[in-house]
Amino acid sequence: MNGVHAMLVHFPLAFWALATLMILAGVFLSGRFAELSRAGLLPVLVFSLLGAVAGLVSGWLVWPAEANLYSPLARNHILMAIWSLAIYSSITLLIWRFGALMFQGTQRWALVVLALAGGLLFAITGTLGGHLAGSPTHFSQLLAAFGWTVYETFYVPDAVLVALLLLAIIAAGVGLTAKTGDKG
Amino acid sequence: MSCVRLGVILATLLLGWVLLWTTQGKGVVQDDPERNIAIPDVLLMPLQMQVAYNDEKIYFRYRWPAERAYVYHDMLRYEQGRWVRHGGSPVGAHPDGTYEDRVTMLVDDGKVPEFGRYGGYITVGANARFFTDQATPAEVQADPHLGQTLRQSDVRKYLPATRMDVSDWRGVVDEQTLQQQREAGYFLDLWHWRAGRSNAVGVSDDQLIAEFRLSDKGRGPYTTNWDAANSRPMWVFDREKAGIDALRWDTVQAQSPDFDGIYFLSEDLAKPFDPDHQWQEGDVIPRILHRQPEGSRAAIGVEGGPARWSNGYWDVTLVRALDTGFPLDDKMFREQGVYTLGMAVHRDATGSRWHYVSHPYTLGLGREADIVAQRFSGETPQWSDTWKDLTLFYPGQVNWPLLVSKAHAGAPDIAEGKPVRPRHSEKQLAIYGVEMEFNQEIISQWRKTLVVGLLLMLGVWFGLHRLMKNVRLNEGGGA
């Protein structure tokens, strides 16, 4: 299953990388290329999600479930992969519901932030996958320079979890309380 | 769209990420003596080695940094009319500093092939001493072999094939099989230099790993100095020979021994306890009596007399005959031979599993290997400045049954005989060792972090979605 997983994850990684570039092109460029990027983004995102689901399922089956949970590297790989999927799912839903509107006005910055965050997450996911396959890269040294050794499980204390939940509530609440015609 | 509202929503995502990044790894790992957990401040340490041999003897020289020299081991302090023990195996560092420094070396000649691939990990069995799930003394004492034959009360190092089930320390194979294993060379020689219990009399302890950590045959370099019936030392310093009646507690606590003075009690410095002596508060008598070892257990000496610590480093040279004549206790060295070594160091007043260990390394006598022994002629080696630099790591609570179980992703690689060194660095193993001590707590916290991270993204998505609906309405689109 390890080989199958290595093959399948190329699809979401390629689509996510492409989607990130299309978002940046759609936001910052003008002309035919930018129009194509905006128009073609949704299919790329949909394919990326399909590939990601296949990658996650095949990845979970590489090792016994117990080994997945006992390995700090595997735990980190799983966490980053699921977060990558979540953030690109968010982008997909926004593009699906609001289309070209997402590339206009100030809201385009939301796309940029989400795409860059997603890009960072899937880069970390891929790096961890390389470690697990026995092919570490120097990118993990960059992460270490910023304070995280990839061999250590990524988790935070309960107090931080509470703070994160509050941030989630604030983010949802800010959107929920917005009124039509609100110019800020 | 409201710029402020959009900014706030994106700020929650960025702030959340900053919080995640800056606080990751915190909140779980901490000392817990009740569960035999004490995490050292430093997970890696260096060890330098040199090896030389002539026609008769082989010399191993070890050098490692140590903030202090801990040579006082297991002391009896006179307190308010009673002799109180300050020693014994602690969890982590001994609070009184009365636990000796040590350097140990496991040696194999190829008869324990998995040792060459996985080093000391193969000797760490189930429910070992000072693991969180250690076997109780009652359980061990009830065991037919460990308890009743060996008279032990804890589980120490053992080799996998000495058990019928690798994950069960109890199922020792029968006596005949154990004897056959020993004769076939299925044991590890254990060179065991002790700063407190052997060095002072110029020797190293000599042991082996088979179905337990056993001592070589013969008399060891120390014995217990305790008269249990009268709750006092059995032997004390003879002033006429030692120049003192006792050590002083403040001297012991200073941990700066005078290697030219008296810091230990040996047979030639001792006399029987004198109950009429006026003992003073703070007098200290070692609970260990040094003596000259005999037989197979006396095979390893300290070259040039007791080793010394100076300028922040221990420098220890051990010497032994290439062939001791005790093939059931020792591994013999021969010209053109290649052997496997696994080193470990105890420092900072720690004992039992609180040591730093090495990967397995090969040693060659006239052969290419990780460490090449230098052949010399004459009586003593002329050491050069060329050292083999090793990195030792704190191994945490990882045992062999775990490594060959489904919980270890590398178990199939072990089954295929793939070695550990190319796969895991010392740093990696140290981190994994610590995480394993908190495995369930970390898994729980990791799960919560995963879910809360998703909730944060959900909150951000929901906020953005609502904002975008307003944007569409403002622009005259449908709901």
Boltz contact constraints between the chains, C-beta under 6 A:
constraints:
  - contact:
      token1: [A, 63]
      token2: [B, 409]
      max_distance: 6.0
  - contact:
      token1: [A, 64]
      token2: [B, 406]
      max_distance: 6.0
  - contact:
      token1: [A, 66]
      token2: [B, 406]
      max_distance: 6.0
  - contact:
      token1: [A, 66]
      token2: [B, 407]
      max_distance: 6.0
  - contact:
      token1: [A, 67]
      token2: [B, 407]
      max_distance: 6.0
  - contact:
      token1: [A, 67]
      token2: [B, 409]
      max_distance: 6.0
  - contact:
      token1: [A, 69]
      token2: [B, 443]
      max_distance: 6.0
  - contact:
      token1: [A, 70]
      token2: [B, 407]
      max_distance: 6.0
  - contact:
      token1: [A, 71]
      token2: [B, 409]
      max_distance: 6.0
  - contact:
      token1: [A, 72]
      token2: [B, 435]
      max_distance: 6.0
  - contact:
      token1: [A, 75]
      token2: [B, 446]
      max_distance: 6.0
  - contact:
      token1: [A, 79]
      token2: [B, 450]
      max_distance: 6.0
  - contact:
      token1: [A, 83]
      token2: [B, 453]
      max_distance: 6.0
  - contact:
      token1: [A, 86]
      token2: [B, 454]
      max_distance: 6.0
  - contact:
      token1: [A, 86]
      token2: [B, 457]
      max_distance: 6.0
  - contact:
      token1: [A, 87]
      token2: [B, 457]
      max_distance: 6.0
  - contact:
      token1: [A, 90]
      token2: [B, 457]
      max_distance: 6.0
  - contact:
      token1: [A, 90]
      token2: [B, 461]
      max_distance: 6.0
  - contact:
      token1: [A, 98]
      token2: [B, 468]
      max_distance: 6.0
  - contact:
      token1: [A, 105]
      token2: [B, 1]
      max_distance: 6.0
  - contact:
      token1: [A, 106]
      token2: [B, 1]
      max_distance: 6.0
  - contact:
      token1: [A, 106]
      token2: [B, 3]
      max_distance: 6.0
  - contact:
      token1: [A, 106]
      token2: [B, 6]
      max_distance: 6.0
  - contact:
      token1: [A, 107]
      token2: [B, 1]
      max_distance: 6.0
  - contact:
      token1: [A, 110]
      token2: [B, 464]
      max_distance: 6.0
  - contact:
      token1: [A, 113]
      token2: [B, 10]
      max_distance: 6.0
  - contact:
      token1: [A, 151]
      token2: [B, 428]
      max_distance: 6.0
  - contact:
      token1: [A, 151]
      token2: [B, 431]
      max_distance: 6.0
  - contact:
      token1: [A, 152]
      token2: [B, 25]
      max_distance: 6.0
  - contact:
      token1: [A, 152]
      token2: [B, 431]
      max_distance: 6.0
  - contact:
      token1: [A, 153]
      token2: [B, 442]
      max_distance: 6.0
  - contact:
      token1: [A, 153]
      token2: [B, 446]
      max_distance: 6.0
  - contact:
      token1: [A, 154]
      token2: [B, 24]
      max_distance: 6.0
  - contact:
      token1: [A, 155]
      token2: [B, 445]
      max_distance: 6.0
  - contact:
      token1: [A, 155]
      token2: [B, 446]
      max_distance: 6.0
  - contact:
      token1: [A, 155]
      token2: [B, 449]
      max_distance: 6.0
  - contact:
      token1: [A, 156]
      token2: [B, 20]
      max_distance: 6.0
  - contact:
      token1: [A, 156]
      token2: [B, 23]
      max_distance: 6.0
  - contact:
      token1: [A, 156]
      token2: [B, 24]
      max_distance: 6.0
  - contact:
      token1: [A, 156]
      token2: [B, 449]
      max_distance: 6.0
  - contact:
      token1: [A, 157]
      token2: [B, 26]
      max_distance: 6.0
  - contact:
      token1: [A, 157]
      token2: [B, 27]
      max_distance: 6.0
  - contact:
      token1: [A, 160]
      token2: [B, 19]
      max_distance: 6.0
  - contact:
      token1: [A, 160]
      token2: [B, 23]
      max_distance: 6.0
  - contact:
      token1: [A, 161]
      token2: [B, 448]
      max_distance: 6.0
  - contact:
      token1: [A, 161]
      token2: [B, 452]
      max_distance: 6.0
  - contact:
      token1: [A, 163]
      token2: [B, 19]
      max_distance: 6.0
  - contact:
      token1: [A, 164]
      token2: [B, 16]
      max_distance: 6.0
  - contact:
      token1: [A, 164]
      token2: [B, 452]
      max_distance: 6.0
  - contact:
      token1: [A, 164]
      token2: [B, 456]
      max_distance: 6.0
  - contact:
      token1: [A, 167]
      token2: [B, 12]
      max_distance: 6.0
  - contact:
      token1: [A, 167]
      token2: [B, 16]
      max_distance: 6.0
  - contact:
      token1: [A, 167]
      token2: [B, 456]
      max_distance: 6.0
  - contact:
      token1: [A, 168]
      token2: [B, 455]
      max_distance: 6.0
  - contact:
      token1: [A, 168]
      token2: [B, 456]
      max_distance: 6.0
  - contact:
      token1: [A, 168]
      token2: [B, 459]
      max_distance: 6.0
  - contact:
      token1: [A, 170]
      token2: [B, 12]
      max_distance: 6.0
  - contact:
      token1: [A, 171]
      token2: [B, 9]
      max_distance: 6.0
  - contact:
      token1: [A, 171]
      token2: [B, 12]
      max_distance: 6.0
  - contact:
      token1: [A, 171]
      token2: [B, 459]
      max_distance: 6.0
  - contact:
      token1: [A, 171]
      token2: [B, 460]
      max_distance: 6.0
  - contact:
      token1: [A, 171]
      token2: [B, 463]
      max_distance: 6.0
  - contact:
      token1: [A, 172]
      token2: [B, 459]
      max_distance: 6.0
  - contact:
      token1: [A, 172]
      token2: [B, 462]
      max_distance: 6.0
  - contact:
      token1: [A, 172]
      token2: [B, 463]
      max_distance: 6.0
  - contact:
      token1: [A, 174]
      token2: [B, 5]
      max_distance: 6.0
  - contact:
      token1: [A, 174]
      token2: [B, 8]
      max_distance: 6.0
  - contact:
      token1: [A, 174]
      token2: [B, 9]
      max_distance: 6.0
  - contact:
      token1: [A, 174]
      token2: [B, 463]
      max_distance: 6.0
  - contact:
      token1: [A, 175]
      token2: [B, 462]
      max_distance: 6.0
  - contact:
      token1: [A, 175]
      token2: [B, 463]
      max_distance: 6.0
  - contact:
      token1: [A, 175]
      token2: [B, 466]
      max_distance: 6.0
  - contact:
      token1: [A, 175]
      token2: [B, 467]
      max_distance: 6.0
  - contact:
      token1: [A, 176]
      token2: [B, 466]
      max_distance: 6.0
  - contact:
      token1: [A, 178]
      token2: [B, 5]
      max_distance: 6.0
  - contact:
      token1: [A, 178]
      token2: [B, 466]
      max_distance: 6.0
  - contact:
      token1: [A, 178]
      token2: [B, 467]
      max_distance: 6.0
  - contact:
      token1: [A, 178]
      token2: [B, 470]
      max_distance: 6.0
  - contact:
      token1: [A, 180]
      token2: [B, 470]
      max_distance: 6.0
  - contact:
      token1: [A, 180]
      token2: [B, 473]
      max_distance: 6.0
  - contact:
      token1: [A, 182]
      token2: [B, 2]
      max_distance: 6.0
  - contact:
      token1: [A, 184]
      token2: [B, 2]
      max_distance: 6.0
  - contact:
      token1: [A, 184]
      token2: [B, 3]
      max_distance: 6.0
  - contact:
      token1: [A, 184]
      token2: [B, 4]
      max_distance: 6.0
